[in-house]
């Protein structure tokens, strides 16, 4: 039977925090992703190409992008890329389209991104919450997987690697730890959903593919409450320079504090 995606709307920071506490209290691990617009789907940047839609075309595109990145990035790197996973996570870090979708172990980091909209056209925002352990056990139930979050050393990742033939790649996205290759990813406690040969968004996968009930949930922040809840978040110390621990983050924070 298809799952129903549980969605909760909040009107203040306390309600927001209560929903996070409730989710965390029910499970051993929890990951979060913030979206400034509730219509944004849980799909990676590679799958958002304007013309290429089939996984076959996207697989070819991924190979072309990876080859070009390796060719052109060498003058800018101060180290040698260790393997295909190192390559993939570095590409993701610099905004190159990949099959990875960013998540965070820190709900306040994800909240920052959900609440970062600006201007007169604010949209209802969303904070997605996922149990990465329950998700992986559902995604890999065909091999009776009973482990937790995966990493580069996990055997289950081999068939998701760059260059894997489409027919051999598992269907469902899985939750993985990446290489902490920058201060930003350390500060943001980053994790990733790694997609396989299905181009379906995670919320669709959850609804239709017999995933563990409650392993994916969504909080909606109405547009008229965003500024109020964002100010509460800032007062708790989760500001731009915390999420982006570099000069760019400090500059963003100073511009806001001084009214620019």
JOKA-V539346 format. One record per residue. N is the residue number from 1. PSI is psi in radians with two decimals (NA if undefined). NEAR is the number of other C-alpha atoms within 12 Angstrom. D_LAST is the distance of its C-alpha to the last C-alpha in whole Angstrom. Layout:
n/psi/near/d_last
N/PSI/NEAR/D_LAST
N/PSI/NEAR/D_LAST
This chain:
n/psi/near/d_last
1/2.34/11/51
2/2.55/15/48
3/2.67/20/45
4/2.23/22/43
5/2.07/25/39
6/2.21/22/38
7/2.28/20/35
8/2.31/24/33
9/2.39/26/31
10/2.72/28/29
11/-0.10/25/27
12/3.02/25/25
13/-0.62/29/25
14/-0.76/15/28
15/-0.69/20/30
16/-0.84/33/28
17/-0.65/24/29
18/-0.72/19/33
19/-0.67/29/33
20/-0.79/34/32
21/-0.73/18/34
22/-0.79/18/37
23/-0.78/29/36
24/-0.63/25/36
25/-0.27/13/39
26/-0.03/16/42
27/2.91/21/41
28/-0.40/17/41
29/2.59/28/38
30/2.37/36/35
31/2.77/44/33
32/2.62/43/29
33/2.24/45/27
34/2.40/39/24
35/2.29/34/23
36/-0.17/32/21
37/2.17/29/23
38/-0.26/27/27
39/-0.20/18/29
40/2.34/23/28
41/2.76/26/31
42/1.27/40/32
43/2.63/34/33
44/2.88/32/32
45/-0.59/27/30
46/-0.62/37/34
47/0.03/33/35
48/0.23/24/32
49/2.46/21/34
50/-0.58/10/34
51/-0.69/11/38
52/2.07/17/39
53/-0.53/19/40
54/2.66/20/43
55/-0.49/26/43
56/-0.83/22/46
57/-0.70/19/44
58/-0.57/32/41
59/-0.75/34/43
60/-0.75/21/44
61/-0.73/27/40
62/-0.78/31/39
63/-0.73/26/42
64/-0.74/20/41
65/-0.77/27/37
66/-0.75/32/38
67/-0.79/20/41
68/-0.69/16/38
69/-0.81/27/36
70/-0.72/25/39
71/-0.74/15/40
72/-0.28/13/36
73/-0.29/21/35
74/-0.76/15/37
75/-0.32/11/36
76/-0.05/13/33
77/2.46/15/34
78/0.24/8/35
79/2.92/13/38
80/2.37/15/40
81/2.23/22/40
82/-0.70/15/42
83/-3.07/17/43
84/-0.58/26/42
85/-0.73/32/40
86/-0.75/25/38
87/-0.82/34/37
88/-0.79/38/36
89/-0.59/39/34
90/-0.72/31/32
91/-0.79/31/32
92/-0.73/34/30
93/-0.65/28/28
94/0.22/18/27
95/0.22/19/26
96/2.37/26/30
97/2.27/30/31
98/-3.14/39/34
99/0.18/46/36
100/2.47/39/34
101/2.18/40/31
102/2.37/38/29
103/2.97/40/29
104/2.54/39/29
105/-0.23/35/31
106/1.99/32/28
107/-0.49/37/27
108/-0.53/40/24
109/-0.82/39/23
110/-0.67/39/24
111/-0.68/44/22
112/-0.80/38/19
113/-0.62/34/19
114/-0.58/37/21
115/0.19/41/18
116/0.12/34/15
117/2.76/28/15
118/2.98/20/12
119/-3.01/10/13
120/-0.19/9/16
121/0.77/13/18
122/2.46/22/18
123/2.78/26/22
124/2.31/30/24
125/2.96/40/23
126/2.46/39/26
127/2.02/47/27
128/2.45/48/30
129/2.32/43/32
130/2.43/48/35
131/1.78/39/38
132/-0.48/40/39
133/-0.87/32/42
134/-0.65/32/44
135/-0.84/42/42
136/-0.66/38/44
137/-0.54/29/47
138/-0.78/33/47
139/-0.56/38/46
140/0.44/31/48
141/-0.37/23/51
142/-0.30/16/53
143/0.29/14/54
144/0.75/12/54
145/2.31/21/51
146/0.27/18/51
147/-2.70/24/48
148/-2.34/25/44
149/2.43/35/41
150/2.85/31/42
151/-3.06/28/41
152/-0.47/28/43
153/-0.11/16/46
154/2.30/21/47
155/-0.55/14/50
156/-0.28/32/48
157/-0.28/32/45
158/-0.68/22/48
159/0.04/25/48
160/0.00/37/44
161/2.76/36/44
162/2.37/35/43
163/-0.06/26/46
164/2.30/21/48
165/2.45/19/50
166/-0.75/23/49
167/-0.41/16/52
168/-0.13/16/52
169/2.27/26/48
170/2.77/27/48
171/-0.82/27/46
172/2.63/37/44
173/2.60/42/40
174/2.77/47/41
175/2.23/47/38
176/2.64/37/38
177/2.46/35/37
178/-3.13/37/35
179/2.23/31/35
180/1.46/23/32
181/0.25/27/32
182/2.73/20/28
183/-0.55/20/26
184/-0.81/25/24
185/-0.51/31/27
186/-0.84/23/28
187/-0.62/27/25
188/0.02/36/25
189/0.92/31/29
190/2.47/35/29
191/3.06/37/32
192/2.59/41/33
193/2.19/43/35
194/2.07/51/38
195/2.64/41/39
196/-2.36/44/43
197/0.01/31/45
198/2.39/31/43
199/0.11/33/40
200/2.49/27/40
201/2.74/30/37
202/-0.65/39/37
203/-0.56/34/37
204/-0.73/23/40
205/-0.80/32/42
206/-0.74/34/41
207/-0.65/23/43
208/-0.30/21/46
209/0.60/27/47
210/0.74/25/48
211/2.73/34/45
212/2.21/29/46
213/2.29/23/45
214/-0.01/31/41
215/-0.21/39/40
216/2.31/37/37
217/2.72/36/35
218/2.35/37/32
219/2.29/41/30
220/2.29/36/28
221/1.88/40/25
222/2.54/30/25
223/-0.54/30/21
224/-0.02/22/21
225/-0.08/25/21
226/-0.86/37/19
227/-0.77/28/16
228/-0.82/21/18
229/-0.62/32/20
230/-0.73/36/17
231/-0.65/22/16
232/-0.71/24/20
233/-0.77/31/19
234/-0.68/26/16
235/-0.41/15/19
236/-0.03/16/21
237/0.03/17/20
238/1.47/29/19
239/-3.11/34/16
240/-0.72/34/14
241/-0.26/27/16
242/-0.76/30/19
243/-0.63/35/19
244/1.52/26/18
245/1.12/22/20
246/-3.07/18/19
247/-0.55/16/17
248/-0.77/16/15
249/-0.74/21/14
250/-0.71/18/14
251/-0.75/19/11
252/-0.74/22/9
253/-0.74/24/10
254/-0.67/16/8
255/-0.72/15/5
256/-0.82/18/6
257/-0.65/16/8
258/0.22/9/6
259/0.41/8/4
260/NA/9/0
